[in-house]
Amino acid sequence: MRSAAVCIVSCACALLLAGCFLAGGGGNGSFERDAAAPQDEIYLQYPQFLILEQKLDRASAYFYFGDWEFAAAAAADLIDDVADFKSTSPDSTVCDRLDYLDGRARCLMQRMTDDALETETTGHVVALIDSFARTMVIEDEIEVEYNEKTKQWLRYFQGGGRKHFSRWLERTGEYKDIIEPILVEVGVPRDLLYLAVIESGLNLNARSHMKAIGPWQFMSGTARLFGLRIDWWVDERKDIIASTYAAANYLRYLYGLFGSWPLALASYNAGEHRVAYAMTRQRTDDYWRLKLPSQTVWFVPKFMAALAIGRTPEAYGFAAPPNERITFDLIEIDRPIELRAVAEAAGCALSDFKELNPHLKKWSTPPDMIVEVKVPAGKGEQCLARLAETRPSQMVSFIQHKVKRGETLSGIASDYELSVKELKKFNDMGSSHVLRTGNILLIPVKDLQRPARVASRPSYRSPLPIRDDISKELLGAGERDKTVRYVAKPDDTLVKIAERFHVGLADLRSWNSLSYDAVIHSGDTLNIGGPAGPRAGPAAAEHPDGFANTRGAADAPPDRAVANTDPPDENGMKCVTHIVKKGETFSSISRLYNARLSDVLAWNQKTSRSKLYPGQKIKIWIRPS
């Protein structure tokens, strides 16, 4: 598929180049379209023309992708081949066609020596590279599912949500060149840019009611897990570079776990454990069939709709986003410096500096931490040079003091040889401020007085390995009649096993007929997600990882079950009819037959909310003893 795409792009380059030359003259106005028109007879008689035109396409593609060395070599090779072919064919029609190819090649070489080449072709280069990137990276990675939910989002974005989505789309022009290279570097599709679009509208300061923050809407726990630093001083969830690396690594982890982008996106919204639990209980790995929280059910279609519009905005009535990308230099600062001083050193207003660096929460860069700071493009070296001119002995720094029970401002000020007025001013405290236990106070000290500490460095590019505690064995057990058995290890408890498999503790006890105060021992075999039954003994066959697969079946029917006269099916299963008694539930009936609740519901086309009535007949499939 990649070779086909390259061929298509090459042909597009050749056609575009031909259009530019014919429209603008290019010094070769004698080449008329009639002379360039393909002649079937010529191709049949002289198939060498196909090879020559392929060389011209290749040279044109190299030219527009900026690889002029290869373009020049390909054009020179074409000129030599044309000359050789021309010397062996006196036919005037053939010679005219060869003259056309020779002129195109020479025109291409002439333009490569033109001083105005960069100005004339920049727009074409950007458009072609972007088109090539979408063909090779985006459209081949995530397929848009045009189902009814996706279409509803498309209608919303084109209707009531048009104003908001237009603003979001405009911001992609600002951040696209920052986000997409990071996604490609980490190894995930460029398409995922539109995940940030639907999460936050690419608003770096976005904050949800669940306290998810930043363009990728990270919760604090997940953010720290993927290398983002969040404390009193900084919140790297608002840093477009750091948060994009963290999101890309998280999405790569989710895709590696589930092997499906819809499932990975659903997990990004609801959490991988919730999706894994739903897959386990519902026995399907198809996102579109999973029953998930309403927000997650509509989340992936929303992404699909945003992606569809983002690829071809004009087709949905939107203007293409302007290419007004944000540019900056990235520098590292390893000591506390007032943001105002950094802005002055970079030659920009403090408000502009804060807009570039929303992850810096206070008036200064943090102590004991190396932070990456963005300054206007071209000002990075100047800023570092000016900051280096400040003598360390003149730099004011501070330490942090955590207020303990019983402490007062006057007592803390006395301990650090400060006045209460200085302490309040440094911490921006009003006269009515109440000091509380756990508050953090900044204590100003001379930089040379600060105790030396190891500085924290940014780690979002290489976060720590994630502990994969989702049972892939259980996720892979997709067949309805497949059960997973787990052989208990020395340090296992029922709680640990339930958490490992993302099942309820009550379900785990029910599946294994365990009482509330039951204790498991190393070597005991437990049914996970399968039919309830007596706990197996230590003689069960053990899987190397503590797992063993078995096929579950309901036990023989109780006395009040009415057997059908139909013979057993091909799997040896026989259907019986259970007559419901007062007080019975689907759960109690499934335990009575040692069958899975989900199976009993499926056999009778019921849900967990369906009601039962005395005398009602329920179908149960059993394996005759």
C-alpha positions as CSV (number, residue, x, y, z in Angstrom):
1,M,0.0,0.0,0.0
2,R,2.9,2.3,0.8
3,S,4.4,1.8,-2.7
4,A,1.1,2.6,-4.3
5,A,0.7,5.8,-2.2
6,V,4.2,6.9,-3.2
7,C,3.4,6.3,-6.8
8,I,0.2,8.3,-6.5
9,V,2.1,11.2,-4.8
10,S,4.7,11.0,-7.5
11,C,2.1,11.3,-10.2
12,A,0.5,14.2,-8.4
13,C,3.8,15.9,-8.2
14,A,4.4,15.4,-11.9
15,L,1.0,16.8,-12.8
16,L,1.4,19.8,-10.5
17,L,4.8,20.5,-11.9
18,A,3.4,20.2,-15.5
19,G,0.7,22.7,-14.6
20,C,3.1,25.1,-13.1
21,F,5.4,25.0,-16.2
22,L,2.6,25.2,-18.7
23,A,0.7,28.0,-16.9
24,G,3.8,30.1,-16.0
25,G,5.9,29.5,-19.1
26,G,8.9,28.4,-17.2
27,G,11.0,29.3,-20.2
28,N,9.5,26.5,-22.4
29,G,6.3,27.9,-23.8
30,S,6.6,25.8,-27.0
31,F,5.4,22.6,-25.2
32,E,1.8,22.4,-26.1
33,R,-0.7,20.1,-24.4
34,D,-1.4,18.5,-27.7
35,A,2.2,17.4,-28.0
36,A,2.1,16.1,-24.4
37,A,-1.1,14.2,-24.9
38,P,-0.6,10.4,-24.5
39,Q,-0.9,8.5,-27.7
40,D,-2.0,4.9,-27.2
41,E,-0.4,3.8,-30.4
42,I,3.0,5.2,-29.3
43,Y,2.8,3.4,-25.9
44,L,1.9,0.1,-27.7
45,Q,4.7,0.5,-30.2
46,Y,7.3,2.0,-27.8
47,P,6.7,0.7,-24.2
48,Q,10.0,2.5,-23.3
49,F,7.9,5.7,-23.0
50,L,6.4,4.3,-19.7
51,I,9.8,3.9,-18.2
52,L,10.9,7.4,-19.3
53,E,7.7,9.0,-17.8
54,Q,8.2,7.1,-14.6
55,K,11.7,8.6,-14.3
56,L,10.2,12.1,-14.9
57,D,7.6,11.4,-12.1
58,R,10.3,10.3,-9.7
59,A,12.5,13.4,-10.5
60,S,9.4,15.6,-10.0
61,A,8.6,14.0,-6.6
62,Y,12.1,14.3,-5.3
63,F,12.1,18.0,-6.5
64,Y,8.9,18.9,-4.6
65,F,9.9,17.0,-1.5
66,G,13.1,19.0,-1.3
67,D,15.6,16.3,-2.2
68,W,17.2,18.2,-5.1
69,E,20.3,16.0,-5.3
70,F,18.2,12.9,-6.3
71,A,15.9,15.1,-8.4
72,A,18.9,16.4,-10.4
73,A,20.4,12.9,-10.8
74,A,17.1,11.5,-12.0
75,A,16.5,14.4,-14.4
76,A,20.0,14.0,-15.9
77,D,19.5,10.3,-16.3
78,L,16.3,10.9,-18.1
79,I,18.0,13.4,-20.5
80,D,20.6,10.8,-21.3
81,D,18.0,8.1,-21.9
82,V,15.9,10.4,-24.2
83,A,19.0,11.2,-26.2
84,D,19.8,7.5,-26.7
85,F,16.2,6.7,-27.6
86,K,16.0,9.6,-30.0
87,S,19.1,8.5,-31.9
88,T,17.4,5.1,-32.8
89,S,13.9,6.4,-33.8
90,P,13.5,8.8,-36.8
91,D,9.7,8.8,-36.4
92,S,8.6,12.5,-36.1
93,T,5.8,11.8,-33.6
94,V,8.2,9.9,-31.4
95,C,10.7,12.6,-31.6
96,D,8.2,15.3,-30.7
97,R,7.2,13.2,-27.6
98,L,10.9,12.8,-26.7
99,D,11.5,16.5,-27.1
100,Y,8.6,17.1,-24.7
101,L,10.2,14.8,-22.0
102,D,13.6,16.3,-22.6
103,G,12.3,19.8,-22.2
104,R,10.5,18.9,-19.0
105,A,13.6,17.4,-17.5
106,R,15.7,20.4,-18.5
107,C,13.1,22.8,-17.2
108,L,13.2,20.9,-13.9
109,M,17.0,21.2,-13.6
110,Q,16.8,24.9,-14.5
111,R,14.3,25.6,-11.8
112,M,16.5,23.9,-9.2
113,T,19.1,26.6,-9.9
114,D,16.7,29.5,-9.6
115,D,17.2,31.7,-6.6
116,A,13.4,32.1,-6.2
117,L,12.8,28.4,-6.0
118,E,12.2,28.3,-2.2
119,T,9.6,31.1,-2.3
120,E,7.7,29.7,-5.3
121,T,7.5,26.1,-4.1
122,T,7.1,26.4,-0.3
123,G,3.3,26.2,-0.5
124,H,3.4,23.2,-2.8
125,V,5.9,21.4,-0.6
126,V,3.9,21.9,2.6
127,A,0.7,20.8,0.9
128,L,2.2,17.7,-0.7
129,I,4.1,16.7,2.5
130,D,0.9,17.1,4.5
131,S,-1.1,15.1,2.0
132,F,1.6,12.5,1.9
133,A,1.6,12.3,5.7
134,R,-2.1,11.9,5.9
135,T,-2.1,9.2,3.3
136,M,0.8,7.2,4.8
137,V,0.2,7.8,8.5
138,I,-3.3,9.0,9.3
139,E,-5.8,7.4,7.0
140,D,-4.1,4.0,7.1
141,E,-4.1,3.9,10.9
142,I,-7.5,4.6,12.4
143,E,-10.6,3.9,10.3
144,V,-13.6,6.1,10.8
145,E,-16.7,4.1,11.8
146,Y,-19.7,5.9,10.2
147,N,-22.4,4.5,12.4
148,E,-25.5,6.3,13.6
149,K,-23.8,7.7,16.7
150,T,-20.9,9.1,14.6
151,K,-23.5,10.6,12.2
152,Q,-25.3,12.2,15.1
153,W,-22.0,13.9,16.2
154,L,-21.4,15.0,12.7
155,R,-24.8,16.6,12.5
156,Y,-24.2,18.3,15.9
157,F,-20.8,19.7,14.9
158,Q,-22.4,21.0,11.7
159,G,-25.3,22.5,13.5
160,G,-25.6,23.5,17.2
161,G,-21.9,22.8,17.9
162,R,-20.6,24.5,14.8
163,K,-19.3,27.6,16.6
164,H,-17.3,25.6,19.2
165,F,-15.9,23.1,16.7
166,S,-14.9,25.9,14.3
167,R,-12.8,27.4,17.1
168,W,-11.3,24.0,18.0
169,L,-10.5,23.5,14.3
170,E,-8.7,26.8,14.2
171,R,-6.5,25.8,17.1
172,T,-5.3,22.7,15.3
173,G,-3.4,25.1,12.9
174,E,-1.6,26.5,16.0
175,Y,-0.6,23.2,17.6
176,K,-0.6,20.6,14.8
177,D,3.1,21.1,14.1
178,I,3.9,20.6,17.8
179,I,1.6,17.6,18.5
180,E,1.9,15.5,15.3
181,P,5.7,15.0,15.4
182,I,5.5,13.9,19.0
183,L,2.8,11.3,18.1
184,V,4.9,10.0,15.3
185,E,8.0,9.9,17.4
186,V,6.3,7.8,20.1
187,G,4.8,5.5,17.4
188,V,1.0,6.3,17.5
189,P,-1.2,7.7,14.6
190,R,-1.3,11.4,13.9
191,D,-5.1,11.0,14.0
192,L,-4.9,11.2,17.8
193,L,-4.5,14.9,17.5
194,Y,-8.3,15.0,17.4
195,L,-8.5,13.3,20.7
196,A,-7.1,16.5,22.3
197,V,-9.6,18.4,20.1
198,I,-12.6,16.7,21.6
199,E,-11.1,16.5,25.1
200,S,-10.3,20.2,25.6
201,G,-10.7,22.0,22.3
202,L,-6.9,22.3,22.5
203,N,-7.3,24.7,25.4
204,L,-4.1,24.4,27.6
205,N,-5.9,25.6,30.7
206,A,-9.0,23.4,30.3
207,R,-10.3,21.9,33.6
208,S,-13.2,19.5,33.8
209,H,-15.6,19.0,36.7
210,M,-13.7,15.8,37.5
211,K,-10.5,17.9,37.9
212,A,-8.9,16.6,34.7
213,I,-6.6,19.3,33.4
214,G,-4.8,20.4,30.3
215,P,-5.2,19.8,26.5
216,W,-5.3,16.0,27.0
217,Q,-7.4,16.2,30.2
218,F,-5.2,14.1,32.5
219,M,-6.2,13.1,36.0
220,S,-3.3,13.7,38.4
221,G,-2.7,10.0,39.1
222,T,-2.4,9.0,35.5
223,A,-0.4,12.1,34.7
224,R,2.2,11.3,37.3
225,L,2.3,7.7,36.1
226,F,3.4,8.9,32.7
227,G,6.1,11.2,33.9
228,L,4.3,14.6,34.4
229,R,5.2,16.6,37.5
230,I,2.4,18.2,39.5
231,D,3.0,20.2,42.7
232,W,2.7,23.6,44.2
233,W,5.0,25.1,41.6
234,V,4.2,23.4,38.3
235,D,1.5,21.4,36.6
236,E,3.0,19.8,33.4
237,R,-0.5,18.7,32.3
238,K,-0.8,22.3,30.9
239,D,2.5,22.0,29.0
240,I,1.7,21.2,25.4
241,I,4.9,19.3,24.8
242,A,5.1,17.3,28.1
243,S,1.4,16.4,28.1
244,T,1.5,15.3,24.5
245,Y,4.4,12.9,25.2
246,A,2.5,11.6,28.2
247,A,-0.7,11.1,26.2
248,A,1.1,9.4,23.4
249,N,2.8,7.0,25.7
250,Y,-0.5,6.3,27.5
251,L,-2.3,5.7,24.2
252,R,0.5,3.4,23.0
253,Y,0.2,1.4,26.2
254,L,-3.6,1.2,25.8
255,Y,-3.3,0.0,22.2
256,G,-0.7,-2.6,23.2
257,L,-3.1,-3.8,25.9
258,F,-6.3,-4.1,23.8
259,G,-5.0,-4.2,20.2
260,S,-7.9,-1.9,19.1
261,W,-8.0,1.9,18.8
262,P,-11.7,2.1,19.7
263,L,-11.0,0.1,22.9
264,A,-7.9,2.2,23.5
265,L,-9.9,5.4,23.2
266,A,-12.7,4.1,25.4
267,S,-10.1,3.2,28.0
268,Y,-8.6,6.7,27.8
269,N,-12.0,8.1,28.7
270,A,-13.3,5.5,31.2
271,G,-10.1,3.8,32.4
272,E,-8.5,0.6,31.1
273,H,-9.7,-1.4,34.2
274,R,-13.4,-0.5,33.6
275,V,-13.1,-1.5,29.9
276,A,-11.3,-4.7,30.8
277,Y,-13.9,-5.5,33.4
278,A,-16.7,-4.9,30.8
279,M,-14.9,-7.1,28.3
280,T,-14.6,-9.8,30.9
281,R,-18.2,-9.8,32.1
282,Q,-19.7,-9.4,28.6
283,R,-17.3,-11.7,26.8
284,T,-16.6,-9.6,23.8
285,D,-13.7,-7.5,22.6
286,D,-15.8,-5.5,20.1
287,Y,-16.1,-1.9,21.4
288,W,-19.3,-1.4,19.4
289,R,-21.0,-4.3,21.3
290,L,-19.8,-3.4,24.8
291,K,-22.1,-1.9,27.3
292,L,-20.2,1.0,28.9
293,P,-21.0,4.2,30.7
294,S,-23.1,6.6,28.6
295,Q,-20.2,9.1,28.3
296,T,-17.9,6.5,27.0
297,V,-20.5,5.1,24.6
298,W,-20.6,8.5,22.9
299,F,-16.9,9.3,23.3
300,V,-15.5,7.2,20.5
301,P,-18.1,8.2,18.0
302,K,-17.4,11.8,18.9
303,F,-13.7,11.2,18.1
304,M,-14.6,9.6,14.8
305,A,-16.8,12.6,13.8
306,A,-14.0,15.0,14.7
307,L,-11.5,13.0,12.8
308,A,-13.7,12.8,9.7
309,I,-14.1,16.6,9.7
310,G,-10.5,17.2,10.5
311,R,-9.3,15.2,7.5
312,T,-11.6,17.0,5.0
313,P,-13.1,20.1,6.7
314,E,-14.3,21.6,3.4
315,A,-16.5,18.5,2.7
316,Y,-18.4,19.2,5.9
317,G,-18.8,23.0,5.4
318,F,-15.8,24.1,7.5
319,A,-12.9,26.3,6.5
320,A,-9.5,24.7,6.5
321,P,-7.6,25.7,9.6
322,P,-5.1,28.6,9.1
323,N,-1.5,27.6,9.2
324,E,-0.6,30.0,12.1
325,R,1.5,27.7,14.1
326,I,3.0,28.7,17.4
327,T,6.8,28.9,17.4
328,F,9.2,29.2,20.3
329,D,12.6,28.2,21.6
330,L,12.8,25.7,24.5
331,I,15.4,26.4,27.2
332,E,16.1,24.7,30.6
333,I,16.2,26.7,33.9
334,D,17.6,24.9,36.9
335,R,17.1,27.4,39.7
336,P,14.3,29.6,41.0
337,I,14.1,32.8,39.0
338,E,11.2,35.3,38.8
339,L,9.1,34.9,35.7
340,R,9.3,38.6,35.2
341,A,13.1,38.4,35.0
342,V,13.0,35.5,32.5
343,A,10.5,37.4,30.4
344,E,12.7,40.5,30.4
345,A,15.8,38.4,29.4
346,A,13.8,36.9,26.5
347,G,12.6,40.4,25.4
348,C,8.9,39.7,25.7
349,A,6.0,40.9,27.9
350,L,5.2,38.9,31.1
351,S,1.7,38.1,29.8
352,D,3.1,36.6,26.6
353,F,5.6,34.6,28.6
354,K,2.8,33.2,30.8
355,E,0.7,32.4,27.8
356,L,3.6,30.3,26.4
357,N,4.1,28.6,29.8
358,P,0.8,28.0,31.5
359,H,2.4,25.0,33.4
360,L,4.3,27.5,35.7
361,K,1.8,28.2,38.5
362,K,3.6,30.7,40.6
363,W,5.6,33.9,40.1
364,S,8.9,32.1,39.9
365,T,10.4,29.0,38.5
366,P,10.6,26.2,41.1
367,P,13.5,25.3,43.4
368,D,15.2,21.9,43.2
369,M,13.7,21.3,39.8
370,I,14.9,21.6,36.2
371,V,12.0,23.0,34.1
372,E,11.7,23.5,30.4
373,V,10.6,27.0,29.5
374,K,9.4,28.4,26.2
375,V,10.5,31.8,25.0
376,P,9.8,33.5,21.7
377,A,11.4,31.9,18.7
378,G,15.0,33.1,18.2
379,K,15.3,34.4,21.8
380,G,16.6,31.2,23.5
381,E,20.3,31.9,23.4
382,Q,19.8,35.5,24.3
383,C,17.7,34.6,27.3
384,L,20.2,32.1,28.6
385,A,23.1,34.5,28.2
386,R,21.3,37.3,30.1
387,L,20.3,35.0,32.9
388,A,23.8,33.7,33.2
389,E,25.1,37.2,33.9
390,T,23.3,37.3,37.2
391,R,25.8,36.5,40.0
392,P,24.7,33.5,42.3
393,S,25.4,35.6,45.4
394,Q,22.8,38.1,44.3
395,M,20.1,35.7,43.5
396,V,17.4,35.3,46.1
397,S,16.0,31.8,46.6
398,F,13.8,30.2,49.1
399,I,12.9,27.0,51.0
400,Q,9.5,25.6,51.7
401,H,8.2,25.2,55.2
402,K,5.1,23.0,55.9
403,V,3.1,24.4,58.8
404,K,2.7,22.0,61.7
405,R,0.1,22.0,64.4
406,G,0.5,24.8,66.9
407,E,2.8,26.9,64.8
408,T,2.2,30.7,64.3
409,L,3.5,33.2,61.7
410,S,5.5,35.0,64.4
411,G,7.1,31.8,65.6
412,I,8.0,30.7,62.0
413,A,9.3,34.2,61.2
414,S,11.5,34.1,64.3
415,D,12.9,30.7,63.5
416,Y,14.1,31.9,60.1
417,E,15.2,35.4,61.4
418,L,12.5,37.2,59.4
419,S,9.9,39.8,60.3
420,V,6.2,38.8,60.1
421,K,5.8,41.6,57.5
422,E,8.5,40.1,55.2
423,L,7.0,36.6,55.6
424,K,3.5,37.8,54.6
425,K,4.8,39.8,51.7
426,F,6.8,36.9,50.3
427,N,3.8,34.6,50.5
428,D,1.3,37.2,49.3
429,M,-0.8,36.9,52.5
430,G,-3.3,39.5,53.6
431,S,-3.8,40.8,57.1
432,S,-6.8,38.5,57.6
433,H,-5.1,35.3,56.3
434,V,-5.6,32.3,58.6
435,L,-2.6,29.9,58.9
436,R,-3.7,26.3,58.8
437,T,-1.9,23.0,59.4
438,G,-0.4,21.7,56.2
439,N,0.0,25.1,54.5
440,I,3.2,25.6,52.6
441,L,5.2,28.8,53.3
442,L,8.1,30.1,51.2
443,I,11.1,31.2,53.3
444,P,13.4,33.6,51.5
445,V,17.1,32.9,51.9
446,K,20.3,33.8,50.0
447,D,21.0,31.3,47.3
448,L,24.3,30.3,48.9
449,Q,22.4,29.4,52.1
450,R,20.1,26.9,50.4
451,P,21.0,23.3,51.2
452,A,22.2,21.5,48.0
453,R,19.6,19.1,46.7
454,V,19.4,16.9,43.6
455,A,17.2,18.7,41.0
456,S,14.2,16.9,39.5
457,R,14.5,16.6,35.7
458,P,11.7,16.3,33.2
459,S,10.9,12.6,32.7
460,Y,7.9,12.6,30.4
461,R,9.9,11.5,27.4
462,S,10.8,8.2,29.1
463,P,8.3,7.4,31.9
464,L,8.7,4.4,34.1
465,P,7.4,1.0,32.8
466,I,3.7,0.6,33.5
467,R,2.8,-2.4,35.7
468,D,0.4,-4.4,33.5
469,D,-2.1,-5.7,36.1
470,I,-4.9,-6.4,33.6
471,S,-5.3,-10.1,33.0
472,K,-4.7,-10.7,29.3
473,E,-5.6,-14.3,29.9
474,L,-9.0,-13.3,31.0
475,L,-9.5,-10.7,28.2
476,G,-8.6,-13.4,25.7
477,A,-11.3,-15.8,27.0
478,G,-13.9,-14.5,24.6
479,E,-15.9,-17.6,24.1
480,R,-19.1,-17.8,26.2
481,D,-18.4,-21.3,27.4
482,K,-14.8,-20.7,28.4
483,T,-13.8,-20.5,32.0
484,V,-10.5,-19.4,33.6
485,R,-9.2,-21.1,36.6
486,Y,-6.6,-19.5,38.8
487,V,-4.3,-21.5,41.1
488,A,-3.7,-19.5,44.2
489,K,-0.1,-18.5,45.1
490,P,1.4,-18.2,48.6
491,D,0.7,-14.5,49.0
492,D,-2.7,-14.5,47.4
493,T,-5.9,-13.4,49.1
494,L,-9.5,-13.3,47.8
495,V,-9.2,-9.5,47.6
496,K,-6.0,-9.5,45.6
497,I,-7.4,-12.1,43.2
498,A,-10.6,-10.1,42.7
499,E,-8.6,-7.0,42.0
500,R,-6.3,-8.8,39.6
501,F,-9.2,-10.0,37.5
502,H,-11.4,-6.9,38.0
503,V,-14.3,-8.9,39.4
504,G,-16.5,-8.3,42.5
505,L,-15.5,-10.1,45.7
506,A,-19.1,-11.3,46.1
507,D,-19.0,-12.8,42.6
508,L,-15.7,-14.5,43.3
509,R,-17.1,-16.1,46.5
510,S,-20.3,-17.1,44.6
511,W,-18.4,-18.7,41.7
512,N,-16.5,-20.8,44.2
513,S,-19.1,-21.5,46.9
514,L,-17.0,-19.7,49.5
515,S,-18.4,-18.4,52.7
516,Y,-17.7,-14.9,53.9
517,D,-15.0,-16.0,56.3
518,A,-13.4,-18.6,54.0
519,V,-9.6,-18.6,53.7
520,I,-7.8,-19.8,50.6
521,H,-4.5,-21.6,50.6
522,S,-1.6,-21.8,48.2
523,G,-2.5,-24.4,45.5
524,D,-6.3,-24.0,45.7
525,T,-7.9,-23.5,42.3
526,L,-10.5,-20.9,41.9
527,N,-13.1,-20.4,39.1
528,I,-12.9,-16.9,37.6
529,G,-15.9,-15.8,35.7
530,G,-17.1,-19.3,35.2
531,P,-19.9,-21.4,36.7
532,A,-20.0,-21.5,40.5
533,G,-19.0,-24.8,42.0
534,P,-17.1,-26.5,44.8
535,R,-13.6,-25.3,45.2
536,A,-11.2,-27.5,43.4
537,G,-8.3,-29.0,45.4
538,P,-4.6,-28.6,44.9
539,A,-4.5,-31.5,42.4
540,A,-5.8,-29.3,39.6
541,A,-3.5,-29.0,36.6
542,E,-1.6,-25.7,37.0
543,H,-0.8,-23.3,34.1
544,P,2.8,-21.9,34.2
545,D,1.3,-18.5,35.2
546,G,-1.2,-20.0,37.7
547,F,-4.0,-20.4,35.1
548,A,-5.8,-23.4,33.6
549,N,-8.5,-23.4,31.0
550,T,-11.6,-25.5,31.4
551,R,-15.1,-25.7,29.9
552,G,-17.9,-25.0,32.3
553,A,-21.4,-26.5,32.3
554,A,-24.4,-26.4,34.6
555,D,-24.9,-29.3,37.0
556,A,-27.7,-31.8,36.7
557,P,-31.1,-30.3,37.3
558,P,-32.8,-30.1,40.7
559,D,-36.0,-32.0,41.3
560,R,-38.4,-29.2,40.3
561,A,-36.8,-28.7,36.9
562,V,-38.8,-30.1,34.0
563,A,-36.8,-31.9,31.4
564,N,-37.6,-31.4,27.7
565,T,-37.9,-34.4,25.4
566,D,-35.5,-32.9,22.9
567,P,-32.2,-34.8,22.5
568,P,-28.9,-33.1,23.6
569,D,-27.3,-30.7,21.2
570,E,-24.0,-31.3,19.4
571,N,-22.1,-30.2,22.5
572,G,-23.9,-32.7,24.7
573,M,-26.0,-29.9,26.4
574,K,-29.7,-30.5,27.2
575,C,-32.3,-27.9,27.9
576,V,-34.5,-28.1,31.0
577,T,-37.2,-25.8,32.2
578,H,-37.1,-24.3,35.7
579,I,-40.3,-23.2,37.3
580,V,-39.7,-20.0,39.4
581,K,-40.7,-20.1,43.0
582,K,-41.5,-17.1,45.2
583,G,-38.4,-15.1,46.2
584,E,-36.1,-16.6,43.6
585,T,-33.9,-14.4,41.4
586,F,-31.8,-15.0,38.4
587,S,-28.7,-15.0,40.7
588,S,-30.2,-17.6,43.0
589,I,-31.3,-19.8,40.1
590,S,-27.8,-19.6,38.4
591,R,-26.2,-20.6,41.7
592,L,-28.7,-23.5,42.0
593,Y,-27.6,-24.9,38.7
594,N,-24.0,-23.8,39.1
595,A,-24.4,-21.8,35.9
596,R,-23.1,-18.3,35.0
597,L,-25.6,-15.6,35.6
598,S,-24.8,-14.1,32.2
599,D,-25.6,-17.4,30.5
600,V,-28.9,-17.8,32.2
601,L,-29.9,-14.3,31.2
602,A,-28.7,-14.9,27.6
603,W,-30.6,-18.2,27.4
604,N,-33.8,-16.4,28.3
605,Q,-33.2,-13.1,26.5
606,K,-33.3,-11.2,29.8
607,T,-31.2,-8.6,31.4
608,S,-30.1,-8.2,35.0
609,R,-33.0,-5.7,35.5
610,S,-35.7,-8.2,34.3
611,K,-38.2,-9.2,36.9
612,L,-39.2,-12.8,37.8
613,Y,-42.6,-14.0,38.9
614,P,-43.7,-17.2,40.6
615,G,-44.6,-19.9,38.1
616,Q,-42.6,-18.3,35.3
617,K,-40.6,-20.8,33.2
618,I,-36.9,-20.4,32.7
619,K,-34.7,-22.3,30.3
620,I,-31.5,-23.8,31.6
621,W,-28.9,-25.7,29.5
622,I,-27.2,-28.5,31.4
623,R,-24.7,-31.2,30.7
624,P,-26.4,-34.5,31.6
625,S,-24.6,-36.5,34.2
